[in-house]
């Protein structure tokens, strides 16, 4: 029963994490990491699926294994974060308190991303 609950929670976290890719105020990484934890405790098959997923598997695997995040991905992530938060605060939200909260969230996520070890040599070189 506990394994089923963990697998269900992990799947819900994957769903929220994927939604976080498109919704600026939802963080993606914490939910994918929580999904990895739930799957690790409940289902080897689902855990392997998450780590080998072609879209976010390598990102989760590198994070879980402490190998860091490619520098170009850090730059892209931070840029997209600030673009979406900036557009949301400028055009999508009128309440000043919500604007401040969004900016604080963006600053906290930026700090977290900057503190992740930069993975060196992550870009694949073209073959001749």
C-alpha positions in Angstrom: 0.0 0.0 0.0 2.8 2.4 0.9 4.6 1.7 -2.4 1.4 2.5 -4.3 1.0 5.8 -2.5 4.6 6.7 -3.2 4.3 5.8 -6.9 1.1 7.8 -7.1 2.7 10.8 -5.3 5.7 10.5 -7.6 3.6 10.5 -10.7 1.7 13.6 -9.4 5.0 15.3 -8.8 6.1 14.5 -12.4 2.9 16.1 -13.6 3.3 19.2 -11.5 7.0 19.4 -12.5 6.1 19.2 -16.2 3.5 21.9 -15.7 6.2 24.0 -14.0 8.1 24.1 -17.3 5.2 26.1 -18.7 3.9 28.0 -15.7 6.5 30.4 -14.3 5.6 30.3 -10.6 5.7 26.5 -10.4 9.2 25.2 -9.8 10.1 22.2 -12.0 13.2 20.8 -10.3 11.9 20.3 -6.7 8.9 18.3 -8.0 11.0 16.2 -10.3 13.5 15.5 -7.5 10.6 14.6 -5.2 9.3 12.3 -7.9 12.7 10.7 -8.0 12.6 10.1 -4.3 9.1 8.7 -4.4 10.0 6.4 -7.3 13.2 5.3 -5.7 11.3 4.1 -2.6 8.4 2.5 -4.6 9.3 1.3 -8.1 12.6 0.6 -9.7 10.9 0.7 -13.1 9.4 4.2 -12.6 12.7 5.4 -11.1 14.7 4.2 -14.2 12.0 5.7 -16.5 12.4 9.1 -14.8 16.2 9.0 -14.9 16.3 7.8 -18.5 13.5 10.2 -19.8 14.8 11.8 -23.0 13.5 15.3 -22.0 14.5 15.7 -18.3 16.1 12.4 -17.3 19.8 13.5 -17.7 19.0 16.7 -15.8 17.5 14.8 -12.9 20.2 12.1 -13.0 23.0 14.7 -12.9 21.3 16.5 -10.0 20.7 13.4 -8.0 24.2 12.1 -8.5 25.8 15.5 -7.7 27.4 15.9 -11.1 26.2 19.5 -11.6 24.4 21.3 -14.3 25.8 22.4 -17.7 26.7 26.1 -17.7 24.8 26.7 -20.9 21.7 25.2 -19.3 22.1 27.3 -16.2 22.2 30.4 -18.3 19.2 29.4 -20.4 17.2 28.5 -17.3 17.9 31.7 -15.5 17.2 33.8 -18.6 13.9 32.0 -19.2 13.0 32.3 -15.6 13.5 36.1 -15.5 11.8 36.6 -18.9 8.7 34.7 -17.8 8.6 36.3 -14.3 9.2 39.7 -15.8 6.4 39.4 -18.4 4.1 38.0 -15.7 4.8 40.8 -13.3 4.6 43.5 -16.0 1.5 42.3 -17.9 -0.2 39.5 -15.9 -0.4 40.7 -12.4 -1.7 44.0 -11.0 -1.4 43.3 -7.3 2.0 44.7 -6.1 2.2 42.1 -3.3 2.0 39.3 -5.8 4.6 41.0 -8.0 7.0 41.2 -5.0 6.4 37.5 -4.2 7.1 36.5 -7.8 10.4 38.5 -7.8 11.4 37.0 -4.5 10.7 33.5 -5.9 12.7 34.3 -9.0 15.6 35.6 -6.9 15.6 32.5 -4.7 15.4 30.1 -7.7 18.2 32.0 -9.4 20.4 31.7 -6.2 19.7 28.0 -6.1 20.6 27.5 -9.8 23.8 29.6 -9.4 24.9 27.5 -6.4 24.6 24.2 -8.3 28.0 23.0 -9.4 28.7 23.8 -13.1 29.2 20.7 -15.1 32.3 21.1 -17.3 32.5 19.7 -20.8 28.8 18.9 -21.1 28.4 20.0 -24.7 28.8 17.3 -27.2 31.4 17.9 -29.9 30.5 17.4 -33.5 32.1 14.4 -35.2 34.2 15.0 -38.2 
